Amino acid sequence: MLRPLVVCLGLLCLAPAAIAREAPSAPGLDAVLAAGVLRVGSTGDYRPFSYKDPASGEFSGFDIDQAKSLAETLGVKLEIVPTTWSNLSADFEAGKFDVAMGGVSVTFDRQKKGLFSSPYMREGKTPIARCADKSKFQTLQDIDKPGVTVVANPGGTNEKFARASLKQAKIVIFPDNTKIFDEVAAGRADLMMTDASETLYQEKLHPGVLCAVHPDKPFNFAEKAYWLQRDIGLKGFVDQWLHQSIETGAYQKIYDKWFK
């Protein structure tokens, strides 16, 4: 009577292993190394972090160069997976990429769904306006008035901050983040509130037209990091790569290329 029981137990023990072999591998460091590809989700509309050329389809930017460095360190190929700010979380949860890179801010909502690398940049929301109007929008109280039009891109932390901070000013959602600053420059909006690093970059692209408003003293505190699928091995590798690149000067070299 014992022998059939032993056989059944053996089959039960083998069943989970068989199921595991048939199931797709979970996203993480082992899966990246096995596939030989690092899939990086990026919006391609957030200079200088990530920009997709509409003609060639090629991605460039600070975090694209960082992604290339990370893939090289891993010894795998890099695949950029296009996404949008509105779809970023859904694409992340669907496992369409291993890591999101491209000026992604750390938020608690995103932390619930994955892991963040060590932060690589301290940030905060601050206005950018036409240079002639720079002195008019120093505080949130200056901005939150009837007759003031604030433009924001949909689905990200810029829209979330604007809606949380403004009750009287008009908020206009503009769908194309690559052209959104033209709305301010042309006078169709008074200002945009975005990350301090982006205001400085756009000021450089629009000299004498657009000016960053106190980028050294933003309205809030935020940090940028790389948003990873929930795998401790992948986080450990990315953190060590980031630490080494900062200490060796590789990070600074890429930073200077895009921000100075």
Sequence and secondary structure as in RCSB ss.txt:
>XXXX:A:sequence
MLRPLVVCLGLLCLAPAAIAREAPSAPGLDAVLAAGVLRVGSTGDYRPFSYKDPASGEFSGFDIDQAKSLAETLG
VKLEIVPTTWSNLSADFEAGKFDVAMGGVSVTFDRQKKGLFSSPYMREGKTPIARCADKSKFQTLQDIDKPGVTV
VANPGGTNEKFARASLKQAKIVIFPDNTKIFDEVAAGRADLMMTDASETLYQEKLHPGVLCAVHPDKPFNFAEKA
YWLQRDIGLKGFVDQWLHQSIETGAYQKIYDKWFK
>XXXX:A:secstr
 HHHHHHHHHHHHHHHHHHHHHS   SSHHHHHHHTEEEEEE SEETTTEEE TTT  EESHHHHHHHHHHHHHT
SEEEEEE  TTTHHHHHHTTS SEE SS B  HHHHTTSEE    EEE EEEEEEGGGGGG SSHHHHSSTT EE
EE TTSHHHHHHHHH SSSEEEE S TTTHHHHHHTTSSSEEEEEHHHHHHHHHHSTTTEEESSTTS SS EEE 
 EE S HHHHHHHHHHHHHHHHHTHHHHHHHHHH 
